[in-house]
Amino acid sequence: MTQNNFPERTLTIDGTRIQSIESFYAEINRVFMAKEDWKLGVSLDALDDMLYGGYGAAQGNAPVKLLWLNAEHSRTKLGIAATRAHYLDKLARPETFNHQHWLGVLHALEAGDGPTYFEQICQVFASHPRFTLELA
């Protein structure tokens, strides 16, 4: 039992299943959304919303420990190259995405000042006190 008398749940992500940003969301859907009739889209905002809303395996108020196995593999696959490709995809669609914003984050990434996609995922989890992310 945790300090607020809810038993902590542990969910496990297998980092070897993650080869790209898209496969990260496939793994999140496998772990969190297996019993739901809808799936999370490829979006940090969608991940953030899911954690706020407590959908799927994260439903309720109980604390959740997310054990991320093979996290270093995922860190590499979701590193600078994947993040750059993600930003370039956004920049290729200025009618949909704010060109100046994505250009700025691309420049920050390339200057070593911007977070990788892996680091952004970790930041999303860190912004939710009910979730503990353990990288293994």
N, C-alpha and C positions, 0 to 999 in steps of 0.2 A: 504494500500500500504506500502511496505517496502522501505528501503532507496535506493534500486536500481530500484524502480518503477515497480517491478513485484509483483502482489498480492501473498501473502503467502497462500499455500495450507496446509490444515490439513488432515492428514491421521491418522486413529485410529487402533491400535492393541488391541485386547481383550486378556489380559493375562490369563484369565481363560481357553482359548483354548489351552494354552501351558502346556503340561505335560512332554515334553521331547525335546531334541534338534531337532529331526525330526518334531515334531509338531510345533516348533517355525518356521521352514521353511515353513510348510503348512500354517501357519498364515501369514507369509510374502508374500507368493504367493497369498493368498486370498486378501490381502490388495493392494499389489503392482502390481501383474501380472494377475489380473482377466481378462483383455481384451487382453492379449498376448496369442500366440499359443505355448508358451514354458514356462517352470517353472524353477525356481531357484533350484539348487541342494543343498544338505546339506553340506555347506562349507562357512566359514567366508570369504574366498577369493572371492567366488561367490557373497556374499552379498556386499562386498567392490566394486567389479566390477560393480554390478547393480547400486550402488549409484554413481559411477563415470560416468557410461554410461547414467544415467537418463532414464532407461527403464520403461515401464508400467506407473503406476500412478505418477512416479517421473520424467517423461519425461519433457524436457525443461530446462529452467534456473531459474525458479521461486523458491524462498525459500520454503522449506517444513518443517512443524512442524509435528513430529511424536508423537502423544499422545499415550502412552503405559498405558492403563488401567489395573488395578490389577497387577501392576508391581511387587509387593512384592510376589505374588503367583508365577510369572515367575522367580523371583530371586531365590526362593526356588527350583523350579523344574529344573532350569539351574545352580544349585549351585555345591558344591564340588562333590557330588555323581555322578551327570550327567557328570561333567567334567572328573572325574576319569575314568568312564566307556568309555567315548569318547577316552581318551588317551590309555586306555588298548586295545581298538579296533584297534587303529593305531599300537600299539606295537605287536599285534597278526599277523600283515601283514608286516613283515620286507622287503619282496620283493617289496612292493609298497611304504612304508613310511620309512623315515630315523629313524632308531631305536634309535640312540643316542639322536637325537633331542627330540623325544617323551618321552624317559626315563628321560631326563633332565627336561622337563616341568612337568612331573608327579611328580618327586621329589620336584620341587619347589612348586607345588600345595600342596603336602602333608606336606611340611615344613611351609606352611602358607605364602609363598612368591609369589605364582603364582596366576594369576587371574582366576576366575571361567568363565565358558562359558558365563554367563550373563554379567559379567564385560567386557569380550572380545567383545561382541556384542555392548555394550555401547561405547567402545573404537573405534570400526569401525565407528559408527555414529558420534562420536566426531571428527573424522579425516576428516569429510566432512562439511566444513563451510556452505554449502547451507542447511544443515539439522539441525534442532533443535530437540533434544530428550527430551520430557517431561514425566517423570515417575509419574504416578498418582495411 
